[in-house]
Each structure stands twice: as C-alpha cells, then as structure tokens.
Amino acid sequence: MIEKYTFEGEKKGVKLLVFAAIHGNETAGTNAIRRLLKEFEAGKIKLCSGCLTLVPVCNAQAYAKDVRQIDENLNRVIKIFEEPKTYEQGLANELCPLIKKHDVLLDLHSTHCEGDVPFAFCDYPDENNQKLIAGLDVGYVLEGWPQIYAGNCEIEDFSTERAAHDFGKTATTLECGYHKSVEAIEIAYNAIINMLAGFEMIEKEKPAERPKTHILMQGYVVKKKEGKLCKNYKHLDKIKAGETIARYDNGEVLTAPNDGFILLPNLRAEIGAEWYYFGIEKS
C-alpha cells in the first residue's frame, strides 16, 4: 500500500492531492511533505476547509534504492491496468483512484543537475491549473508537452497530468530544482503552502504572483546509440539554430532546429531514453 495522509477541514472546499517521489531519486518533494506532516502533527498548521491528501513517496522501492525507477518510468504509465506486468504499473493502479477522488493534483519532481532552474509544467490549462501555477515561486512555465508526444510510437506518455485531465481533474507538475538541494525542498514546501492559501484551505494570505516566462515545447530527442552531449547543458540554456547539441560515437551530430532553449538535458541518459527537449519562448 502506498503511504498517504489525509486531512479534512471543517468546511467544504477543494480536494487537493500532493504527490512526491514518482521517481524514487527525486526527494525534494518528499522532504517537504515530511516537514509539513510534522507541522500538522504539532498543530502549527490547521486545515480550515477542503481536503488535503499527501503522498510523500509514490515509488517506494525506487526511493529505497535512490534510483529513478524499478522496471519503467512511472510517469509514463499513470493509467489503470487490468493485469499489471511491472512494479510501476501496479503503483499506477493505486495512484489513479487517488487522482480521480480529488479536484486538483500538485506533482512534485526535481532534476538531475546542480543549479537547475525550477519551473512548472502546464499541460492542460484550466482555471484551477492557473491558480496552481500563479502560486508557484518559479519564473518559467513549460507548455505543449502532450502535443510533442501525440501520435508518437517511440514513447507512450501517460503522465500524472494526463491522468488528471482524463479523469476531468486538473494537475500541475512542479520541478523544484536539483534533487538534493536545500533550495529545492524549500520551493516544494512553499508550493504546498501557497496552494493551500490560494484555495483558501488555510488562513494565510494568498501569495503575490511572480512574473513568468512561458516556453512552448517543440520536440525531444531519444538517445539512439552511444554518444554524449557536446556541453554540460543545463535546463533552460539558450541554443542557436544549427548549434551542435549532441554527437554520437560514430560521428553523427544532432543540431538545434531553431533558436530557443534546451530543456531537461540528461547528461547520463541511457540508450532508448529521452536525451533532451527543446522549445521556444511563447509570444
């Protein structure tokens, strides 16, 4: 059974769900939730309305081993399986009913590289989604994720945001920065508090909205064979059209399709995994 904690307010309100450690080595959200649980236990925080469910570790086996996954990427298989064949598919069968029971999901993630800039995904914009994003202390929002995977035969994408959308709910994914950094934990913690304030679930002033740059994702690259990125790219590094981004060991090069940003570069990507994404600033 997945570990979860539910708190009920005295008045009716939004049903908010918070996930952490969908990927086992992404621990910032877990640490933030553990901190919040201690504050609830000590009476420092009290829910005045709505319902809050916290899931500090969605992928327990991967978390225990400090690895991303056991059999496959959990954030590509969030749907119901009649006969789950992998560990992560079994987890998806537990997580999907939780998503369906709530109105809003905040999914906390973190990234591979020190110094990575925090950001949010906005896959399926709606009123609640915009409230979620408004309360996040990030300067960048990535849009267009579902479109770059549409009709794709390489990778099936059943993310937490897609599951929420398919159930008629809303969700936002927050990438809090580097896995192990104190700053990432703080961003994750503040995000939860800001969500609670934004939906008037606790007695706290709503946060001021931070200006945000919206980036439209345009594509991604799967690593086909042995090779490496040409620089120690960091997420949101700017790239120029024609710039050589990656080089395979056989000499083949991959270049930037246009001016824009390199997104989520994985310097240690395995063959068959997403290597990097690219996007442009939304006008």
MARPA-931766 format. One line per 8 residues: their letters; for each residue x negated, y negated, z negated of C-alpha. Coordinates in Angstrom, 2 decimals. Example, Ala and Ser with C-alpha at 12.3 -4.5 7.8 and 13.67 -1.06 7.14 Angstrom:
residues 2
as	-12.30 4.50 -7.80 ~ -13.67 1.06 -7.14
END
This chain:
residues 283
miekytfe	0.00 0.00 0.00 ~ -1.19 -3.49 0.85 ~ -1.77 -5.68 -2.22 ~ 0.69 -8.57 -2.36 ~ 2.06 -11.09 -4.85 ~ 5.45 -12.87 -4.61 ~ 6.60 -15.99 -6.44 ~ 10.16 -17.35 -6.44
gekkgvkl	11.19 -20.95 -7.05 ~ 14.34 -21.97 -8.91 ~ 15.86 -23.50 -5.78 ~ 16.29 -22.11 -2.29 ~ 13.72 -23.15 0.26 ~ 11.16 -21.99 2.79 ~ 9.84 -18.44 2.60 ~ 6.08 -18.84 3.08
lvfaaihg	3.71 -15.93 3.69 ~ -0.09 -16.24 3.48 ~ -2.46 -13.59 4.89 ~ -6.21 -13.28 4.33 ~ -8.83 -10.73 5.44 ~ -7.01 -9.50 8.53 ~ -10.68 -8.94 9.42 ~ -12.46 -7.42 6.46
netagtna	-15.56 -9.62 6.53 ~ -13.58 -12.87 6.65 ~ -13.44 -13.52 2.92 ~ -12.86 -17.28 2.56 ~ -9.09 -16.89 2.51 ~ -9.28 -14.01 0.05 ~ -11.32 -16.07 -2.40 ~ -8.91 -19.00 -2.04
irrllkef	-5.89 -16.78 -2.75 ~ -7.60 -15.23 -5.78 ~ -8.19 -18.74 -7.13 ~ -4.56 -19.66 -6.57 ~ -3.35 -16.48 -8.30 ~ -5.35 -17.41 -11.41 ~ -3.73 -20.85 -11.39 ~ -0.24 -19.34 -11.13
eagkiklc	-1.09 -16.97 -14.00 ~ -2.37 -19.86 -16.13 ~ 0.74 -21.93 -15.40 ~ -1.22 -24.65 -13.61 ~ 0.96 -24.21 -10.53 ~ 4.68 -23.50 -10.52 ~ 6.93 -22.94 -7.55 ~ 9.98 -25.22 -7.71
sgcltlvp	11.67 -23.96 -4.54 ~ 11.43 -21.28 -1.90 ~ 9.48 -18.06 -1.93 ~ 5.71 -17.56 -1.62 ~ 4.05 -14.22 -0.82 ~ 0.27 -13.97 -0.95 ~ -1.66 -11.10 0.64 ~ -5.33 -11.55 -0.35
vcnaqaya	-6.65 -8.57 1.61 ~ -4.81 -7.29 4.67 ~ -7.54 -4.86 5.76 ~ -8.73 -3.23 2.55 ~ -11.09 -0.60 3.96 ~ -12.87 -3.09 6.20 ~ -13.01 -5.57 3.30 ~ -14.63 -2.95 1.04
kdvrqide	-17.31 -2.32 3.69 ~ -17.71 -6.03 4.57 ~ -17.02 -5.28 8.25 ~ -14.59 -6.78 10.74 ~ -12.55 -3.62 11.33 ~ -12.44 0.15 10.87 ~ -11.02 1.52 14.13 ~ -9.91 -1.56 16.07
nlnrviki	-9.18 -5.28 15.80 ~ -6.13 -5.58 13.54 ~ -5.26 -8.97 15.05 ~ -4.68 -7.30 18.43 ~ -2.24 -4.66 17.16 ~ 0.27 -6.52 14.96 ~ 3.40 -4.69 16.07 ~ 5.42 -1.66 14.94
feepktye	4.01 1.75 15.89 ~ 6.30 4.79 15.79 ~ 3.25 7.05 15.47 ~ 0.22 5.01 14.35 ~ -3.01 6.53 15.61 ~ -5.56 4.30 13.88 ~ -6.06 2.82 10.42 ~ -5.26 -0.68 11.69
qglanelc	-2.06 0.47 13.38 ~ -0.92 1.83 10.02 ~ -1.65 -1.56 8.45 ~ 0.35 -3.29 11.19 ~ 3.37 -1.21 10.20 ~ 3.11 -2.66 6.67 ~ 2.41 -6.25 7.72 ~ 5.16 -6.61 10.34
plikkhdv	8.09 -6.22 7.89 ~ 6.49 -8.89 5.68 ~ 6.26 -11.29 8.61 ~ 9.87 -10.56 9.52 ~ 11.09 -11.29 5.94 ~ 9.51 -14.76 5.80 ~ 10.09 -18.01 7.67 ~ 6.51 -19.20 8.05
lldlhsth	3.11 -17.48 8.11 ~ -0.27 -19.06 7.39 ~ -3.00 -16.63 8.50 ~ -6.43 -17.48 7.05 ~ -9.54 -16.50 9.01 ~ -13.21 -17.52 9.09 ~ -16.01 -17.45 11.65 ~ -19.40 -15.84 12.32
cegdvpfa	-21.89 -18.70 12.30 ~ -23.08 -21.11 9.63 ~ -21.98 -24.64 10.43 ~ -18.95 -23.61 12.47 ~ -16.30 -26.34 12.61 ~ -12.92 -25.42 11.04 ~ -9.90 -25.52 13.36 ~ -6.36 -24.21 13.79
fcdypden	-4.56 -22.26 16.48 ~ -1.17 -23.43 17.73 ~ 0.09 -20.59 19.93 ~ 3.85 -21.17 19.82 ~ 4.63 -24.78 18.86 ~ 7.83 -25.49 16.96 ~ 8.97 -27.79 14.13 ~ 7.66 -25.62 11.30
nqkliagl	4.44 -24.96 13.16 ~ 3.82 -28.68 13.48 ~ 4.44 -29.12 9.74 ~ 1.88 -26.42 9.04 ~ -0.74 -27.98 11.28 ~ -0.08 -31.52 10.02 ~ -1.10 -30.44 6.53 ~ -4.37 -28.81 7.56
dvgyvleg	-7.64 -30.63 6.96 ~ -9.06 -29.85 10.40 ~ -9.98 -32.06 13.32 ~ -9.30 -29.58 16.13 ~ -6.30 -27.54 17.29 ~ -6.59 -24.86 19.98 ~ -3.60 -24.22 22.24 ~ -2.92 -21.79 25.08
wpqiyagn	-4.09 -18.51 23.52 ~ -1.07 -16.46 24.71 ~ -1.44 -17.77 28.26 ~ -5.05 -16.63 28.65 ~ -4.06 -13.08 27.70 ~ -0.84 -12.93 29.73 ~ -0.86 -10.14 32.32 ~ -4.31 -9.05 31.19
ceiedfst	-5.22 -5.39 31.46 ~ -8.54 -5.60 29.55 ~ -7.21 -6.52 26.11 ~ -3.70 -6.28 24.70 ~ -3.02 -9.19 22.37 ~ -0.58 -8.60 19.52 ~ -1.71 -11.21 17.01 ~ -0.05 -12.33 13.78
eraahdfg	1.19 -15.45 15.58 ~ 2.72 -13.40 18.37 ~ 4.41 -11.07 15.88 ~ 5.91 -14.05 14.07 ~ 7.10 -15.52 17.37 ~ 8.61 -12.18 18.46 ~ 10.50 -11.99 15.13 ~ 11.83 -15.55 15.58
ktattlec	9.50 -16.94 12.91 ~ 6.60 -19.37 13.06 ~ 2.90 -19.00 12.28 ~ -0.40 -20.79 12.41 ~ -3.90 -19.35 12.22 ~ -6.50 -21.37 10.33 ~ -10.18 -20.70 10.99 ~ -11.74 -22.11 7.83
gyhksvea	-15.40 -22.19 8.91 ~ -18.27 -19.82 8.14 ~ -17.24 -16.67 6.23 ~ -19.44 -17.15 3.16 ~ -19.48 -20.93 2.76 ~ -18.01 -22.65 -0.30 ~ -16.52 -25.29 2.01 ~ -14.51 -22.62 3.88
ieiaynai	-12.98 -21.39 0.63 ~ -12.03 -24.96 -0.27 ~ -10.42 -25.52 3.14 ~ -8.41 -22.31 2.77 ~ -7.28 -23.23 -0.75 ~ -6.29 -26.77 0.23 ~ -4.40 -25.42 3.24 ~ -2.18 -23.29 1.00
inmlagfe	-1.59 -26.16 -1.45 ~ -0.81 -28.54 1.43 ~ 1.66 -26.04 2.89 ~ 3.42 -25.76 -0.46 ~ 3.56 -29.55 -0.75 ~ 4.61 -30.03 2.88 ~ 7.56 -27.67 2.47 ~ 8.40 -29.19 -0.96
miekekpa	7.78 -25.89 -2.73 ~ 5.66 -27.55 -5.44 ~ 5.80 -31.01 -6.98 ~ 2.94 -32.63 -5.17 ~ 2.74 -35.49 -2.70 ~ 2.63 -34.42 0.92 ~ -0.87 -34.75 2.39 ~ -1.72 -37.51 4.83
erpkthil	-2.07 -36.16 8.36 ~ -5.61 -36.08 9.71 ~ -6.01 -37.07 13.40 ~ -6.62 -34.01 15.56 ~ -8.13 -33.25 18.96 ~ -6.08 -30.68 20.88 ~ -8.02 -28.33 23.16 ~ -6.35 -26.26 25.86
mqgyvvkk	-7.91 -22.80 26.13 ~ -8.55 -21.80 29.73 ~ -10.13 -18.36 29.57 ~ -12.52 -15.96 27.92 ~ -15.36 -13.62 28.80 ~ -15.66 -9.98 27.74 ~ -19.23 -8.69 27.39 ~ -19.56 -6.05 30.12
kegklckn	-23.11 -4.83 29.51 ~ -26.28 -5.61 27.60 ~ -27.17 -9.30 27.60 ~ -27.25 -12.41 25.45 ~ -26.01 -15.97 25.27 ~ -28.56 -18.48 26.54 ~ -28.31 -20.69 23.44 ~ -27.35 -20.27 19.80
ykhldkik	-24.00 -21.78 20.71 ~ -21.63 -22.90 18.00 ~ -17.90 -23.15 18.29 ~ -16.80 -26.40 19.96 ~ -20.22 -27.12 21.50 ~ -19.71 -29.13 24.68 ~ -20.61 -27.49 28.00 ~ -21.09 -28.84 31.52
agetiary	-19.67 -27.35 34.72 ~ -22.20 -24.91 36.17 ~ -24.19 -24.62 32.94 ~ -25.62 -21.12 32.43 ~ -23.99 -19.76 29.29 ~ -24.97 -16.09 29.25 ~ -27.41 -13.79 31.01 ~ -27.14 -10.03 31.36
dngevlta	-30.30 -7.93 31.12 ~ -30.02 -7.13 34.86 ~ -30.41 -10.86 35.67 ~ -26.75 -11.65 36.31 ~ -25.74 -15.02 34.88 ~ -22.42 -16.41 33.68 ~ -21.77 -20.14 34.07 ~ -19.30 -22.70 32.77
pndgfill	-16.32 -23.13 35.13 ~ -15.95 -26.84 34.29 ~ -16.81 -29.50 31.73 ~ -15.35 -28.67 28.35 ~ -16.06 -26.69 25.20 ~ -17.41 -23.25 24.42 ~ -15.11 -21.66 21.86 ~ -15.66 -18.84 19.37
pnlraeig	-19.04 -17.69 20.75 ~ -20.06 -14.33 19.29 ~ -23.84 -14.05 19.33 ~ -23.60 -10.44 18.17 ~ -20.74 -9.31 20.42 ~ -20.69 -5.63 21.28 ~ -20.05 -4.40 24.82 ~ -16.32 -4.49 25.52
aewyyfgi	-15.63 -7.27 23.01 ~ -14.78 -10.92 23.65 ~ -18.09 -12.78 24.04 ~ -16.88 -16.38 24.17 ~ -13.92 -18.54 25.19 ~ -13.83 -21.91 26.92 ~ -11.41 -24.82 27.02 ~ -10.88 -28.49 27.85
eks	-9.58 -31.40 25.84 ~ -5.83 -31.76 26.27 ~ -4.84 -35.12 27.72
END
